[in-house]
C-alpha cells in the first residue's frame, strides 16, 4: 500500500564544552518543523564513537549530573582494564560510554512537531574531556 509518505534529512553541528550534556531539542524540533512531515518519526543520529544521545529529564539538571557520576563509577577514566588509550585516559571509556548509552534516538512526530513528554529533552552527551564539534543527522519520515 502506498501511503504517500515523505522523508527529509537535515544535519547540524554541536560544539561541546567537553564532558557533559548539550541540549539539542530545539535543533531536532526545527528539523521536524521544516520537514513538512505531520505524522511519523524523527531519527536522530550522532556520527561519532565517543559521544551519545539521550532522551531524558530536562527540568532538573541534577538528573544529568547523577548520570555522569554513575558513569564515572561504572566506566572510570584510566581504568587499567583498557588497552586502547590512543587519545588519552578518557579515550576507551568514552567509547564504552557511547556504546552503552547509544548514538541514535527515535522520537514520534505528531501534528508536525516532536511528541515529547512534559519533562523530556534530547541531549548530546559528550564523553571526552576536551571540547569537540559533533555532527548530528536528523531524518524525518512520515506523512
Buried (B, 14 or more C-beta within 10 A) or exposed (E): EEEEEBEBEBEBEBEBEEBBBBBBBEBBBEBBBEBEBBEBBBBBBBEBEBBBBBBBBBEEEEEBEEBBEEBEEEBBBEEEEBEEBEEBEBBBBBBBBBEEBEBEBEBEBEEBBBBBEEEBBBBBBBBBBEEBEBEBBBBBBBE
